[in-house]
Amino acid sequence: MKLVTFQTIEAVKDLFNKGYLECDEKKINFDKNSSTYNWIVENMNKRIDNPNNTK
């Protein structure tokens, strides 16, 4: 499996421990954040119900 993420290594460790990846702003590496990431978030919010307005 290939994983592309802007989250920190702690978030990836959570993925392997919990079996899923949570979106947590505290674990995003904003140095790698880009317009592409923002495009992904925007389009995911169009396709997936996001009642908590998670970024």
PyMOL commands that place a pseudoatom at each C-alpha (Angstrom):
pseudoatom trace, name=CA, resn=MET, resi=1, chain=A, elem=C, hetatm=0, pos=[0.000, 0.000, 0.000]
pseudoatom trace, name=CA, resn=LYS, resi=2, chain=A, elem=C, hetatm=0, pos=[1.202, 3.488, -0.832]
pseudoatom trace, name=CA, resn=LEU, resi=3, chain=A, elem=C, hetatm=0, pos=[0.266, 6.311, 1.535]
pseudoatom trace, name=CA, resn=VAL, resi=4, chain=A, elem=C, hetatm=0, pos=[0.614, 9.975, 0.653]
pseudoatom trace, name=CA, resn=THR, resi=5, chain=A, elem=C, hetatm=0, pos=[-0.140, 12.288, 3.547]
pseudoatom trace, name=CA, resn=PHE, resi=6, chain=A, elem=C, hetatm=0, pos=[0.771, 15.692, 4.904]
pseudoatom trace, name=CA, resn=GLN, resi=7, chain=A, elem=C, hetatm=0, pos=[0.390, 14.428, 8.437]
pseudoatom trace, name=CA, resn=THR, resi=8, chain=A, elem=C, hetatm=0, pos=[3.251, 13.788, 10.818]
pseudoatom trace, name=CA, resn=ILE, resi=9, chain=A, elem=C, hetatm=0, pos=[4.865, 10.458, 11.565]
pseudoatom trace, name=CA, resn=GLU, resi=10, chain=A, elem=C, hetatm=0, pos=[2.799, 10.350, 14.792]
pseudoatom trace, name=CA, resn=ALA, resi=11, chain=A, elem=C, hetatm=0, pos=[-0.372, 10.322, 12.681]
pseudoatom trace, name=CA, resn=VAL, resi=12, chain=A, elem=C, hetatm=0, pos=[0.992, 7.502, 10.537]
pseudoatom trace, name=CA, resn=LYS, resi=13, chain=A, elem=C, hetatm=0, pos=[1.851, 5.537, 13.681]
pseudoatom trace, name=CA, resn=ASP, resi=14, chain=A, elem=C, hetatm=0, pos=[-1.763, 6.052, 14.802]
pseudoatom trace, name=CA, resn=LEU, resi=15, chain=A, elem=C, hetatm=0, pos=[-2.875, 4.635, 11.442]
pseudoatom trace, name=CA, resn=PHE, resi=16, chain=A, elem=C, hetatm=0, pos=[-0.962, 1.424, 12.024]
pseudoatom trace, name=CA, resn=ASN, resi=17, chain=A, elem=C, hetatm=0, pos=[-2.030, 1.164, 15.675]
pseudoatom trace, name=CA, resn=LYS, resi=18, chain=A, elem=C, hetatm=0, pos=[-5.723, 2.041, 15.217]
pseudoatom trace, name=CA, resn=GLY, resi=19, chain=A, elem=C, hetatm=0, pos=[-6.232, 0.797, 11.663]
pseudoatom trace, name=CA, resn=TYR, resi=20, chain=A, elem=C, hetatm=0, pos=[-7.482, 4.141, 10.374]
pseudoatom trace, name=CA, resn=LEU, resi=21, chain=A, elem=C, hetatm=0, pos=[-6.153, 7.646, 9.798]
pseudoatom trace, name=CA, resn=GLU, resi=22, chain=A, elem=C, hetatm=0, pos=[-7.792, 10.518, 11.645]
pseudoatom trace, name=CA, resn=CYS, resi=23, chain=A, elem=C, hetatm=0, pos=[-7.752, 14.058, 10.374]
pseudoatom trace, name=CA, resn=ASP, resi=24, chain=A, elem=C, hetatm=0, pos=[-6.139, 16.017, 13.192]
pseudoatom trace, name=CA, resn=GLU, resi=25, chain=A, elem=C, hetatm=0, pos=[-4.730, 19.485, 12.479]
pseudoatom trace, name=CA, resn=LYS, resi=26, chain=A, elem=C, hetatm=0, pos=[-2.198, 18.989, 15.287]
pseudoatom trace, name=CA, resn=LYS, resi=27, chain=A, elem=C, hetatm=0, pos=[-0.663, 16.154, 13.279]
pseudoatom trace, name=CA, resn=ILE, resi=28, chain=A, elem=C, hetatm=0, pos=[-0.482, 17.875, 9.888]
pseudoatom trace, name=CA, resn=ASN, resi=29, chain=A, elem=C, hetatm=0, pos=[2.933, 18.989, 8.689]
pseudoatom trace, name=CA, resn=PHE, resi=30, chain=A, elem=C, hetatm=0, pos=[2.009, 22.456, 7.433]
pseudoatom trace, name=CA, resn=ASP, resi=31, chain=A, elem=C, hetatm=0, pos=[5.492, 22.866, 5.924]
pseudoatom trace, name=CA, resn=LYS, resi=32, chain=A, elem=C, hetatm=0, pos=[4.409, 20.315, 3.314]
pseudoatom trace, name=CA, resn=ASN, resi=33, chain=A, elem=C, hetatm=0, pos=[0.858, 21.646, 3.016]
pseudoatom trace, name=CA, resn=SER, resi=34, chain=A, elem=C, hetatm=0, pos=[0.133, 23.047, -0.408]
pseudoatom trace, name=CA, resn=SER, resi=35, chain=A, elem=C, hetatm=0, pos=[-2.620, 24.195, -2.727]
pseudoatom trace, name=CA, resn=THR, resi=36, chain=A, elem=C, hetatm=0, pos=[-2.961, 20.554, -3.792]
pseudoatom trace, name=CA, resn=TYR, resi=37, chain=A, elem=C, hetatm=0, pos=[-3.776, 19.539, -0.211]
pseudoatom trace, name=CA, resn=ASN, resi=38, chain=A, elem=C, hetatm=0, pos=[-6.333, 22.337, 0.040]
pseudoatom trace, name=CA, resn=TRP, resi=39, chain=A, elem=C, hetatm=0, pos=[-7.896, 21.149, -3.243]
pseudoatom trace, name=CA, resn=ILE, resi=40, chain=A, elem=C, hetatm=0, pos=[-8.172, 17.615, -1.843]
pseudoatom trace, name=CA, resn=VAL, resi=41, chain=A, elem=C, hetatm=0, pos=[-9.865, 18.860, 1.346]
pseudoatom trace, name=CA, resn=GLU, resi=42, chain=A, elem=C, hetatm=0, pos=[-12.286, 21.038, -0.625]
pseudoatom trace, name=CA, resn=ASN, resi=43, chain=A, elem=C, hetatm=0, pos=[-13.266, 18.202, -2.957]
pseudoatom trace, name=CA, resn=MET, resi=44, chain=A, elem=C, hetatm=0, pos=[-13.579, 15.655, -0.149]
pseudoatom trace, name=CA, resn=ASN, resi=45, chain=A, elem=C, hetatm=0, pos=[-15.972, 18.003, 1.637]
pseudoatom trace, name=CA, resn=LYS, resi=46, chain=A, elem=C, hetatm=0, pos=[-18.104, 18.146, -1.518]
pseudoatom trace, name=CA, resn=ARG, resi=47, chain=A, elem=C, hetatm=0, pos=[-18.345, 14.336, -1.679]
pseudoatom trace, name=CA, resn=ILE, resi=48, chain=A, elem=C, hetatm=0, pos=[-18.384, 13.289, 1.972]
pseudoatom trace, name=CA, resn=ASP, resi=49, chain=A, elem=C, hetatm=0, pos=[-20.767, 14.557, 4.651]
pseudoatom trace, name=CA, resn=ASN, resi=50, chain=A, elem=C, hetatm=0, pos=[-18.695, 16.635, 7.063]
pseudoatom trace, name=CA, resn=PRO, resi=51, chain=A, elem=C, hetatm=0, pos=[-21.087, 17.770, 9.825]
pseudoatom trace, name=CA, resn=ASN, resi=52, chain=A, elem=C, hetatm=0, pos=[-18.235, 18.826, 12.131]
pseudoatom trace, name=CA, resn=ASN, resi=53, chain=A, elem=C, hetatm=0, pos=[-16.581, 20.911, 9.393]
pseudoatom trace, name=CA, resn=THR, resi=54, chain=A, elem=C, hetatm=0, pos=[-13.337, 19.004, 9.902]
pseudoatom trace, name=CA, resn=LYS, resi=55, chain=A, elem=C, hetatm=0, pos=[-10.487, 20.453, 7.877]
for i in range(1, 55): cmd.bond("trace and resi %d" % i, "trace and resi %d" % (i + 1))
show_as sticks, trace
zoom trace
